[in-house]
């Protein structure tokens, strides 16, 4: 039997403090709420080598087992896509009502601007005659599976704070992302792949940065794993030169023993996170290359998505998202940058940039939705599409620009949901005849967060984690702020 050396007193004291902190977390966190107490949960977690945190997770009991979140970074112009306003078209280039700007704080608009009707045509599609821009001809293939919400609103009008609020529950850095909360509450469904995967497209990362899929104050193994469609799917996951599979296994076994000793001394949950991350990385070396190789798909499938193997694109990411959902990845998030349609130049205007962005997403989403429906995945997956805020019904004309574009508008915007637990072929909420204010069934960012967690089978009011003396939650500290959007539930 290996002899244990006595630790110096300073290290013993530090371990005692860490252990005390961990047991406090178990007493007031998710383990106590769902697993009947911290000490027994910890014992079960430590005893399960395949999943040391399984005892701290409740079983899923919601309509949705998985989430696919399609985030259009920059704030897509709903008035030019899904929220058809004939009156706005009629009053195109006339002065906006004074109350639109009087006493209001806008990001870039100065003075009293003119109204801007949609410069591209609309058409009605689907069984219910839903309106959609003519720039998205493939939308009609899945419109009857969509629950359109026209009455979203937020209290942030700049990109980074609005994205952070939407995805992490706070407009400042340090919050835990929605995918991380799903992982903390439900755990992974595939032990060989990350439970929370993120992929990027467009010419830049989302403005909110990597914090949008970070774990914040939650244990670090719940953070999103960024995968790439071009090059190595995950950086540094492969073994260095000179190390084979057996050597890596022996190394991890040794590290596991050391980390287990550290865990017994300190009780730190981050030690368990290290163990989980090392082991998952080892398993991913075999599973990730296969899952992320779209050349394994048929030529017909690749063409249906408009994908191009080896390139970075939203189309590739949609095809990869389907492959990951098939392999039971719990939370898949696609960020597509380039929707900040201000009209300052051809790179961000409604006549040049906007049609291109519509083409980028139209065919891939249609192919993805058809695949999800055909395979039955849509019945267990919640799909969410949207941006961080909306756009004004007025033309921005920043610095006298002659290009067409819209300023940031937090007061109302459109998103859509589909799949598990939500109504299909349904429209919820409404805005006024110019698309400036909500007139029916407002839905806040908090409401959306609460509804997504609810559909996953999690109680958004009880899902919490102790940090900085507070029980942190995705929906924020006040119970009366977030309300379930029951009107969209199937």
C-alpha positions as CSV (number, residue, x, y, z in Angstrom):
1,X,0.0,0.0,0.0
2,X,1.4,3.4,-1.0
3,X,2.4,5.5,1.9
4,X,0.8,9.0,2.0
5,X,2.9,11.9,2.9
6,X,1.5,14.5,5.4
7,X,0.8,17.8,3.7
8,X,2.2,21.0,5.1
9,X,-0.2,22.8,7.4
10,X,-0.8,25.7,4.9
11,X,-1.9,23.2,2.2
12,X,-4.1,21.3,4.7
13,X,-5.8,24.5,5.7
14,X,-6.4,25.5,2.0
15,X,-7.8,22.1,1.4
16,X,-10.2,22.4,4.3
17,X,-11.5,25.8,3.0
18,X,-11.9,24.4,-0.5
19,X,-13.8,21.4,0.9
20,X,-16.0,23.6,3.0
21,X,-16.8,25.7,0.0
22,X,-17.7,22.6,-2.1
23,X,-20.0,21.2,0.5
24,X,-21.7,24.5,0.8
25,X,-22.4,24.4,-2.9
26,X,-23.7,20.9,-2.7
27,X,-26.0,21.9,0.1
28,X,-27.7,24.7,-1.8
29,X,-27.1,23.9,-5.4
30,X,-28.7,21.5,-8.0
31,X,-27.6,18.4,-6.1
32,X,-29.7,19.3,-3.1
33,X,-32.6,20.2,-5.2
34,X,-32.8,17.1,-7.3
35,X,-30.6,14.4,-5.8
36,X,-31.5,14.6,-2.1
37,X,-28.4,16.2,-0.5
38,X,-24.8,17.1,-1.1
39,X,-22.9,14.4,0.8
40,X,-24.7,11.4,-0.7
41,X,-24.5,13.0,-4.2
42,X,-20.8,13.5,-3.8
43,X,-20.3,9.9,-2.8
44,X,-22.3,8.6,-5.9
45,X,-20.4,11.0,-8.1
46,X,-17.0,10.0,-6.9
47,X,-17.9,6.3,-7.2
48,X,-18.9,6.5,-10.9
49,X,-15.8,6.5,-13.0
50,X,-17.6,7.0,-16.3
51,X,-19.5,10.0,-15.1
52,X,-18.4,11.4,-11.8
53,X,-21.1,14.1,-11.8
54,X,-24.0,11.9,-12.7
55,X,-25.4,11.9,-9.2
56,X,-25.7,15.7,-9.3
57,X,-27.9,15.7,-12.4
58,X,-31.7,15.2,-12.6
59,X,-33.2,13.0,-15.4
60,X,-34.6,14.9,-18.3
61,X,-38.4,15.0,-18.4
62,X,-39.2,17.8,-20.8
63,X,-40.6,17.8,-24.3
64,X,-37.2,18.5,-25.8
65,X,-34.1,16.4,-25.2
66,X,-31.8,18.7,-27.3
67,X,-31.6,22.3,-28.5
68,X,-30.3,23.7,-31.8
69,X,-29.9,27.5,-31.5
70,X,-29.3,29.4,-34.7
71,X,-28.1,32.9,-33.7
72,X,-27.8,35.6,-36.4
73,X,-25.2,37.8,-34.8
74,X,-25.9,41.5,-35.4
75,X,-29.7,41.6,-35.2
76,X,-31.4,40.6,-38.5
77,X,-34.0,43.0,-39.8
78,X,-37.3,41.3,-39.2
79,X,-39.3,44.0,-41.0
80,X,-37.5,42.9,-44.2
81,X,-37.8,39.1,-43.5
82,X,-40.9,38.0,-41.6
83,X,-42.9,41.0,-40.3
84,X,-44.7,42.4,-43.3
85,X,-46.0,45.9,-42.8
86,X,-48.0,47.3,-45.8
87,X,-48.4,50.7,-44.0
88,X,-44.6,51.0,-43.7
89,X,-44.2,50.3,-47.4
90,X,-46.9,52.9,-48.1
91,X,-45.1,55.6,-46.1
92,X,-41.7,54.8,-47.4
93,X,-39.3,57.8,-47.2
94,X,-41.7,60.0,-45.3
95,X,-40.8,61.6,-42.0
96,X,-41.3,59.2,-39.0
97,X,-43.7,60.2,-36.2
98,X,-42.1,62.5,-33.7
99,X,-42.8,60.1,-30.9
100,X,-40.4,57.6,-32.5
101,X,-37.4,59.7,-31.6
102,X,-38.6,62.3,-29.1
103,X,-36.9,61.5,-25.8
104,X,-35.6,58.2,-27.1
105,X,-32.0,57.0,-27.1
106,X,-31.0,55.4,-30.4
107,X,-27.6,53.9,-31.2
108,X,-26.8,56.0,-34.3
109,X,-29.9,57.8,-35.7
110,X,-29.8,61.6,-35.2
111,X,-32.6,64.0,-35.7
112,X,-35.9,63.0,-37.2
113,X,-35.3,60.3,-39.8
114,X,-37.5,59.0,-42.6
115,X,-39.4,55.7,-42.5
116,X,-38.0,52.9,-44.6
117,X,-40.3,50.4,-46.2
118,X,-38.9,47.0,-47.1
119,X,-37.0,47.4,-50.4
120,X,-37.5,43.8,-51.3
121,X,-40.8,42.0,-52.1
122,X,-42.8,39.8,-49.8
123,X,-44.9,36.8,-50.6
124,X,-47.4,34.5,-48.7
125,X,-46.5,30.9,-48.2
126,X,-47.7,27.9,-46.3
127,X,-51.1,26.7,-45.2
128,X,-51.7,29.9,-43.1
129,X,-50.4,32.3,-45.7
130,X,-47.4,33.4,-43.7
131,X,-45.5,36.4,-45.1
132,X,-41.8,36.1,-45.9
133,X,-39.3,38.0,-48.0
134,X,-38.9,36.9,-51.6
135,X,-35.2,36.6,-50.8
136,X,-35.8,33.3,-49.0
137,X,-37.5,31.0,-51.5
138,X,-36.7,27.9,-49.6
139,X,-38.5,29.1,-46.4
140,X,-41.8,27.8,-47.7
141,X,-40.5,24.2,-47.4
142,X,-40.6,24.4,-43.6
143,X,-42.9,27.3,-42.8
144,X,-45.7,25.1,-41.5
145,X,-43.3,23.7,-38.8
146,X,-42.5,27.2,-37.5
147,X,-43.8,29.0,-34.5
148,X,-43.1,32.7,-35.3
149,X,-42.8,35.1,-32.4
150,X,-43.2,38.8,-33.5
151,X,-43.1,40.3,-30.0
152,X,-39.6,39.8,-28.6
153,X,-38.0,42.7,-26.7
154,X,-34.8,43.3,-24.7
155,X,-33.4,46.2,-22.6
156,X,-30.0,46.3,-24.4
157,X,-29.4,48.2,-27.6
158,X,-25.7,47.5,-28.2
159,X,-24.5,44.1,-29.6
160,X,-22.2,42.7,-26.9
161,X,-24.5,43.4,-23.9
162,X,-27.6,42.3,-25.8
163,X,-25.9,39.0,-26.9
164,X,-24.6,38.4,-23.4
165,X,-28.0,39.0,-21.8
166,X,-29.7,36.7,-24.3
167,X,-27.2,33.8,-24.0
168,X,-25.9,34.2,-20.4
169,X,-28.6,36.0,-18.5
170,X,-26.5,39.1,-17.8
171,X,-25.3,42.0,-19.9
172,X,-21.8,41.9,-18.4
173,X,-19.1,39.3,-18.7
174,X,-19.0,36.4,-16.2
175,X,-22.4,34.8,-16.6
176,X,-23.0,31.2,-17.5
177,X,-24.3,30.4,-21.0
178,X,-27.7,28.8,-21.7
179,X,-25.9,25.7,-23.1
180,X,-23.9,25.5,-19.9
181,X,-27.0,25.6,-17.8
182,X,-28.5,22.8,-19.9
183,X,-25.4,20.7,-19.4
184,X,-25.4,21.5,-15.6
185,X,-29.0,20.6,-15.3
186,X,-29.2,17.5,-17.6
187,X,-25.7,16.4,-18.4
188,X,-24.4,14.9,-21.7
189,X,-26.2,12.2,-23.7
190,X,-23.0,11.0,-25.5
191,X,-19.9,10.2,-23.5
192,X,-17.7,10.3,-26.6
193,X,-18.6,13.9,-27.7
194,X,-19.0,17.2,-25.9
195,X,-22.6,17.8,-24.7
196,X,-22.5,21.5,-25.8
197,X,-21.0,22.3,-29.2
198,X,-20.5,25.7,-30.8
199,X,-19.7,26.5,-34.5
200,X,-19.1,29.9,-36.1
201,X,-19.6,31.3,-39.6
202,X,-19.4,34.8,-41.2
203,X,-16.4,37.0,-41.3
204,X,-16.0,37.5,-37.6
205,X,-16.9,36.0,-34.2
206,X,-20.1,37.2,-32.5
207,X,-19.6,40.5,-30.8
208,X,-20.2,39.1,-27.3
209,X,-17.1,36.8,-27.8
210,X,-16.4,33.5,-26.3
211,X,-18.2,34.3,-23.1
212,X,-21.5,33.6,-25.0
213,X,-20.7,29.9,-24.7
214,X,-18.6,30.1,-21.5
215,X,-19.6,28.3,-18.2
216,X,-19.0,31.4,-16.1
217,X,-19.3,30.4,-12.4
218,X,-20.5,26.9,-13.3
219,X,-17.9,24.1,-13.3
220,X,-15.8,24.6,-16.3
221,X,-16.5,21.2,-18.0
222,X,-20.0,22.6,-18.8
223,X,-18.7,25.3,-21.2
224,X,-19.3,25.0,-24.9
225,X,-16.7,23.3,-27.1
226,X,-15.8,25.3,-30.2
227,X,-15.6,23.1,-33.3
228,X,-14.3,24.2,-36.7
229,X,-15.6,23.1,-40.1
230,X,-12.2,23.9,-41.7
231,X,-8.9,22.3,-40.5
232,X,-8.7,20.4,-37.2
233,X,-12.2,20.3,-35.7
234,X,-10.8,21.0,-32.3
235,X,-7.4,22.6,-31.7
236,X,-4.8,20.7,-29.7
237,X,-7.0,17.6,-29.2
238,X,-4.6,15.3,-31.1
239,X,-1.6,13.7,-29.5
240,X,1.8,15.4,-30.0
241,X,4.4,13.7,-32.2
242,X,6.0,10.7,-30.6
243,X,3.0,9.8,-28.3
244,X,0.8,6.9,-29.4
245,X,-2.6,5.9,-28.1
246,X,-1.3,3.5,-25.4
247,X,1.1,6.1,-24.0
248,X,-1.7,8.7,-23.9
249,X,-3.9,6.2,-22.0
250,X,-1.1,5.5,-19.4
251,X,-0.5,9.2,-19.0
252,X,-4.2,9.9,-18.4
253,X,-4.4,7.0,-15.9
254,X,-1.5,8.5,-13.9
255,X,-3.1,12.0,-14.1
256,X,-6.4,10.5,-13.0
257,X,-4.8,9.0,-9.9
258,X,-3.2,12.3,-9.0
259,X,-6.4,14.2,-9.6
260,X,-8.4,11.7,-7.5
261,X,-5.9,12.3,-4.6
262,X,-6.3,16.0,-5.0
263,X,-10.1,15.7,-5.0
264,X,-10.0,13.6,-1.8
265,X,-7.9,16.4,-0.2
266,X,-9.8,19.4,-1.3
267,X,-13.3,18.4,-2.6
268,X,-12.9,20.9,-5.3
269,X,-15.4,20.4,-8.2
270,X,-12.8,21.8,-10.6
271,X,-10.7,18.7,-9.9
272,X,-13.6,16.6,-11.1
273,X,-13.9,18.9,-14.1
274,X,-10.2,18.2,-15.0
275,X,-10.8,14.5,-14.8
276,X,-13.9,14.7,-17.0
277,X,-12.1,17.0,-19.6
278,X,-9.0,14.8,-19.9
279,X,-11.1,11.6,-20.4
280,X,-13.5,13.3,-22.8
281,X,-10.6,14.6,-24.9
282,X,-9.2,11.1,-25.1
283,X,-12.5,9.7,-26.3
284,X,-13.0,12.6,-28.7
285,X,-9.8,11.8,-30.6
286,X,-11.7,8.8,-32.1
287,X,-15.2,10.3,-32.2
288,X,-14.8,13.9,-33.4
289,X,-13.0,13.2,-36.8
290,X,-15.8,10.9,-37.8
291,X,-18.6,13.2,-36.6
292,X,-17.2,16.3,-38.2
293,X,-16.4,14.7,-41.6
294,X,-19.2,15.8,-44.0
295,X,-17.5,14.1,-46.9
296,X,-19.1,10.9,-45.5
297,X,-22.4,12.3,-46.6
298,X,-23.8,11.6,-50.1
299,X,-23.2,14.1,-52.9
300,X,-27.0,14.7,-53.0
301,X,-27.1,15.6,-49.3
302,X,-24.1,18.0,-49.6
303,X,-25.7,19.7,-52.6
304,X,-29.1,19.9,-50.8
305,X,-27.4,22.0,-48.0
306,X,-25.2,24.0,-50.4
307,X,-22.3,22.8,-48.3
308,X,-18.7,22.8,-49.5
309,X,-16.4,20.4,-47.6
310,X,-13.3,22.0,-46.2
311,X,-14.7,25.5,-46.1
312,X,-16.0,27.7,-43.3
313,X,-19.7,28.3,-44.0
314,X,-23.1,28.4,-42.4
315,X,-24.2,25.6,-44.8
316,X,-21.4,23.3,-43.6
317,X,-22.3,24.1,-40.0
318,X,-26.0,23.2,-40.6
319,X,-25.0,19.8,-42.0
320,X,-22.6,19.3,-39.1
321,X,-25.3,20.3,-36.6
322,X,-27.5,17.5,-38.0
323,X,-24.7,15.0,-37.6
324,X,-24.1,16.1,-34.0
325,X,-27.8,16.0,-33.1
326,X,-27.9,12.5,-34.6
327,X,-25.1,11.6,-32.2
328,X,-27.1,12.9,-29.2
329,X,-25.2,16.1,-28.6
330,X,-27.4,18.0,-26.1
331,X,-26.9,21.6,-27.1
332,X,-25.7,22.8,-30.6
333,X,-25.2,26.5,-31.2
334,X,-24.5,28.1,-34.6
335,X,-23.4,31.7,-34.6
336,X,-23.6,33.4,-38.0
337,X,-22.0,36.9,-38.1
338,X,-22.9,39.7,-40.5
339,X,-26.5,40.7,-39.8
340,X,-25.7,44.3,-38.6
341,X,-27.5,46.0,-41.4
342,X,-26.8,49.7,-40.8
343,X,-26.5,50.9,-44.4
344,X,-23.2,52.7,-44.0
345,X,-21.6,50.9,-47.1
346,X,-22.2,47.9,-49.4
347,X,-20.9,45.6,-46.7
348,X,-23.9,46.3,-44.4
349,X,-26.8,47.6,-46.4
350,X,-30.2,46.2,-47.4
351,X,-29.5,46.1,-51.1
352,X,-26.1,44.3,-51.2
353,X,-25.2,42.6,-47.9
354,X,-28.7,41.6,-46.8
355,X,-29.7,39.5,-49.9
356,X,-26.4,37.7,-49.5
357,X,-27.0,36.9,-45.9
358,X,-30.5,35.6,-46.8
359,X,-29.0,33.3,-49.4
360,X,-26.4,32.1,-46.9
361,X,-29.0,30.7,-44.5
362,X,-32.1,30.0,-46.7
363,X,-31.2,26.7,-48.4
364,X,-29.1,25.2,-45.5
365,X,-31.9,25.8,-42.9
366,X,-34.5,24.3,-45.2
367,X,-32.4,21.2,-45.8
368,X,-31.6,20.9,-42.1
369,X,-35.3,21.2,-41.1
370,X,-36.3,18.7,-43.7
371,X,-33.7,16.2,-42.4
372,X,-34.7,16.8,-38.8
373,X,-38.3,16.1,-39.6
374,X,-37.6,13.1,-41.8
375,X,-35.5,11.4,-39.2
376,X,-37.8,12.2,-36.3
377,X,-35.2,14.4,-34.6
378,X,-37.5,17.5,-34.8
379,X,-39.8,15.7,-32.4
380,X,-37.1,15.7,-29.7
381,X,-35.1,18.8,-30.7
382,X,-36.1,22.5,-30.0
383,X,-34.8,24.7,-32.8
384,X,-34.5,28.5,-32.1
385,X,-33.6,31.1,-34.7
386,X,-33.1,34.8,-34.1
387,X,-30.8,37.7,-33.2
388,X,-30.0,39.8,-30.1
389,X,-32.4,42.6,-31.0
390,X,-34.4,44.1,-33.9
391,X,-34.0,47.0,-36.4
392,X,-35.8,50.3,-36.6
393,X,-38.5,51.0,-39.2
394,X,-36.6,54.2,-40.0
395,X,-33.6,54.6,-42.3
396,X,-30.4,55.2,-40.4
397,X,-28.6,57.3,-43.0
398,X,-25.5,57.7,-40.7
399,X,-23.3,60.6,-41.7
400,X,-25.5,61.2,-44.7
401,X,-25.1,57.8,-46.2
402,X,-27.2,57.1,-49.3
403,X,-27.3,53.3,-48.6
404,X,-30.3,51.7,-47.0
405,X,-30.1,50.3,-43.5
406,X,-31.7,50.2,-40.1
407,X,-30.5,51.2,-36.6
408,X,-30.6,48.9,-33.5
409,X,-34.1,48.5,-32.0
410,X,-34.5,46.6,-28.7
411,X,-38.3,47.4,-28.3
412,X,-39.5,44.7,-30.7
413,X,-38.1,42.0,-32.9
414,X,-38.9,38.6,-34.5
415,X,-37.6,35.1,-33.7
416,X,-38.9,31.7,-34.5
417,X,-39.0,28.3,-32.8
418,X,-39.7,24.8,-34.1
419,X,-39.8,21.3,-33.0
420,X,-40.3,19.7,-29.6
421,X,-42.9,21.2,-27.4
422,X,-43.9,24.3,-29.5
423,X,-46.9,24.9,-31.8
424,X,-46.3,24.6,-35.5
425,X,-47.6,26.9,-38.3
426,X,-48.4,29.4,-35.6
427,X,-47.8,33.2,-35.1
428,X,-47.6,34.7,-31.7
429,X,-47.5,38.4,-30.7
430,X,-47.8,41.4,-32.9
431,X,-46.3,44.9,-33.5
432,X,-48.0,48.1,-34.7
433,X,-48.6,48.9,-38.3
434,X,-45.1,50.5,-38.6
435,X,-43.2,47.8,-36.7
436,X,-42.1,50.1,-33.9
437,X,-43.9,48.9,-30.8
438,X,-45.4,45.7,-29.5
439,X,-49.2,45.6,-29.4
440,X,-49.8,42.0,-28.4
441,X,-48.2,39.3,-26.2
442,X,-44.8,40.8,-25.4
443,X,-42.0,38.2,-24.8
444,X,-38.8,39.3,-23.0
445,X,-35.4,37.7,-23.2
446,X,-36.0,36.3,-19.7
447,X,-39.3,34.8,-20.9
448,X,-37.6,33.1,-23.8
449,X,-34.9,31.7,-21.5
450,X,-37.4,30.4,-19.0
451,X,-39.4,28.8,-21.8
452,X,-36.4,27.0,-23.3
453,X,-35.4,25.6,-19.9
454,X,-39.0,24.6,-19.3
455,X,-39.1,22.7,-22.6
456,X,-35.9,20.9,-21.6
457,X,-37.7,19.7,-18.4
458,X,-35.8,22.1,-16.1
459,X,-37.5,24.4,-13.6
460,X,-36.1,27.9,-14.6
461,X,-36.9,29.2,-11.1
462,X,-35.2,26.4,-9.2
463,X,-32.2,25.9,-11.5
464,X,-29.6,27.9,-9.6
465,X,-25.9,27.8,-8.5
466,X,-24.4,29.6,-5.5
467,X,-21.9,32.3,-6.5
468,X,-20.8,35.6,-4.8
469,X,-23.3,35.0,-2.0
470,X,-26.3,34.7,-4.4
471,X,-28.2,31.8,-6.0
472,X,-27.4,32.6,-9.6
473,X,-29.9,31.7,-12.3
474,X,-30.0,32.1,-16.1
475,X,-33.3,34.0,-15.8
476,X,-31.9,36.5,-13.2
477,X,-32.6,36.9,-9.5
478,X,-36.2,38.1,-9.6
479,X,-39.0,35.5,-10.0
480,X,-41.5,38.0,-11.3
481,X,-39.2,39.0,-14.3
482,X,-39.4,35.8,-16.3
483,X,-42.7,34.3,-17.3
484,X,-43.2,31.1,-19.3
485,X,-44.5,31.9,-22.8
486,X,-47.3,29.4,-22.5
487,X,-49.1,30.7,-25.6
488,X,-46.5,29.0,-27.9
489,X,-46.4,25.6,-26.1
490,X,-48.0,22.7,-27.9
